[in-house]
């Protein structure tokens, strides 16, 4: 089955990166605690797919009802200047 959710990619400042923060922080508004990080956007997409797939598989195994994806327009309205919305698709 194919699942589509939005991830928010949060881009760190040079100062944050110099302190050891990932250049790209990744989180899913629909799944609390479903987070990752990456050195760049391309790798971030791969990391986002991996963490989302693991979370969905775990929730299915635990018989947790998966949330409906938050509306893209609602998410876009709330983005900070250093954030970008990325559609993530996984198949399980």
C-alpha positions as CSV (number, residue, x, y, z in Angstrom):
1,X,0.0,0.0,0.0
2,X,1.2,3.5,-0.8
3,X,1.2,6.2,1.9
4,X,1.7,9.9,1.4
5,X,2.5,12.4,4.2
6,X,4.3,15.7,4.3
7,X,7.6,16.3,6.1
8,X,8.9,19.6,7.1
9,X,12.5,20.2,6.4
10,X,14.0,22.8,8.7
11,X,17.3,24.3,7.5
12,X,19.8,25.2,10.1
13,X,21.9,28.4,10.1
14,X,25.6,28.3,9.7
15,X,26.0,29.1,13.4
16,X,23.8,26.1,14.4
17,X,25.7,23.8,12.0
18,X,29.0,24.9,13.6
19,X,27.6,23.8,16.9
20,X,26.8,20.3,15.6
21,X,23.2,20.6,14.5
22,X,22.2,18.8,11.3
23,X,22.0,21.1,8.3
24,X,18.5,19.7,7.7
25,X,16.2,18.7,10.5
26,X,13.2,16.6,9.4
27,X,9.9,16.1,11.2
28,X,6.4,14.9,10.4
29,X,3.5,17.0,11.8
30,X,1.2,13.9,11.6
31,X,3.5,11.7,13.7
32,X,4.9,13.0,16.9
33,X,8.5,11.9,17.5
34,X,9.0,10.9,13.9
35,X,12.1,12.9,13.2
36,X,15.4,12.6,11.4
37,X,18.3,14.8,10.1
38,X,20.5,15.0,7.1
39,X,23.4,16.8,5.6
40,X,21.4,18.0,2.5
41,X,17.9,18.0,1.0
42,X,18.5,15.0,-1.3
43,X,19.8,12.8,1.6
44,X,17.0,14.2,3.7
45,X,14.3,12.8,1.4
46,X,15.9,9.4,1.7
47,X,16.1,9.7,5.5
48,X,12.5,10.9,5.7
49,X,11.3,8.0,3.6
50,X,13.1,5.6,5.9
51,X,11.9,7.0,9.2
52,X,8.3,7.3,7.9
53,X,8.3,3.7,6.6
54,X,9.5,2.4,10.0
55,X,6.9,4.5,11.9
56,X,4.0,3.3,9.7
57,X,5.1,-0.3,9.9
58,X,5.4,0.0,13.7
59,X,2.0,1.6,14.0
60,X,0.4,-1.0,11.8
61,X,2.0,-3.8,13.8
62,X,0.7,-2.2,17.0
63,X,-2.8,-1.8,15.5
64,X,-2.6,2.0,15.8
65,X,-4.9,3.8,13.3
66,X,-2.8,6.0,11.0
67,X,-3.7,9.7,10.9
68,X,-5.1,11.4,7.9
69,X,-2.5,13.6,6.4
70,X,-2.7,17.3,7.5
71,X,-3.9,19.6,4.7
72,X,-1.0,20.9,2.6
73,X,-2.4,24.4,2.5
74,X,-2.7,24.5,6.3
75,X,0.9,23.3,6.7
76,X,2.3,25.9,4.2
77,X,0.6,28.7,6.1
78,X,2.6,27.8,9.2
79,X,6.0,27.3,7.7
80,X,8.9,29.4,9.1
81,X,11.2,31.2,6.7
82,X,13.8,28.4,7.1
83,X,11.3,25.6,6.5
84,X,10.2,23.7,3.4
85,X,7.3,21.3,2.9
86,X,8.3,18.0,1.2
87,X,5.8,15.3,0.1
88,X,7.1,11.9,1.2
89,X,5.7,8.7,-0.4
90,X,6.4,5.2,0.9
91,X,5.1,1.8,-0.1
92,X,4.6,-0.9,2.5
